[in-house]
Amino acid sequence: MNWLYTISTTELAIIAIFCILYIAYILRVMNTSFKLGVGFEKVFIKAILRFIVFALLIVALLGPSFGESKREVKSVGKDIFLLVDLSQSMNASDIQPTRLEKLKFELKNIIESFSSDRLGIIIFSSEAFMQSPLTYDQNALNLFVETLHTNLVPNAGTDFGPPLRMALEKLNEDESPLTSQKSKIILLISDGEDFGESTEDIANDIADQDIKLFTLGIGTERGSKILTRNGYKKDRNGNDVVTKLDSRSLKNLANNTDGQYFEINETNNDINRLINKINTIEGELRDTKQVDVSANRYYYFLMAALLLLFIDIITNVKVIRI
């Protein structure tokens, strides 16, 4: 039997004082009974009954637990890398308040939806950088999401190759607890055309290894100007640059890897569909562990104490008044 609480020195002192005083009361009743020549057996029975009630109440307060105390729990999960485009076009406001701010909000929903899985974040534009390795720590992931900004990466065009290569290498590291490639997922998020030359080769590697690749486009076909610190971004001729969602590269990438394309635009938000799709992918058994499942059974002892107390109340015994 296990106990939820323990008795402190103060509680032991109170119990001891109660017992001493109650025993003194019983001895006084016995002494008076001897002097008057009357029996005290029934009073003694009452005393024993009350001692039992008191002991049962103490046991109930200590929170006893017994029965099955251990159970095997299986930990099943997936490894998911989020590849986030931080090119300057993500500052466009065709998705309010901006594409990037909207994406940061949705990333938090994604993180919350996969609390039992390991998630990592890779940021990119023309180059890729590890923002967060695979982790279960949702607080850390949300903190990394809050700090996402287009100034974190060089902006010399968008290249899907480097982030895909980095994600593939990290998913295949030896220390990964997953052996099934089907439980490894890459989600590439961008708003623009891919100017990289190695994307197709890396996509073939991902497809060959049976790693799931999904793409998410964010933006609109009508597009928007790009706000910078010095006003709107302009081209070489001094005209305002208008960025539009170019979904062709993202759709081709998803199709070539047997994945699926999703989109966030002014009228549609596929985040819930994306989350549901990833949830349909079966995770892999990571490990098993024994957890304590014993429950507090105080109510058995409390009910027994109340029953004996009820018997004590309805049982009449002649008591000598002193």
Buried (B, 14 or more C-beta within 10 A) or exposed (E): EEEBEEEEEEBEEEBEEEEEEBEEEBEEBBEBBEEEEEEBEEBBEBBEBBBBBBEBBBBBBBBBBEEEBEEEEEEEBBBBBBBBBBBBBBBBBBBEEBBBBBBBEBBBEBBEBBEEBBBBBBBBBBBBBBBBBBBEEBEBBBEBBEEBEBEBBEBEEBBBBBBBBBBBEBBEEEEBBBEEBBBBBBBBBBBBBBBBEEBBEBBEBBBEBEBBBBBBBBBBEEBBBBBEEEEEBBEEEEEEBBBBBBBEBBBBBBEBBEBBBBBBBEEEBBBEEBBEBBEEBEBBBBEEEEEEEBEBBBEEBBEBBBEBBEEBEEEEEEEEEE
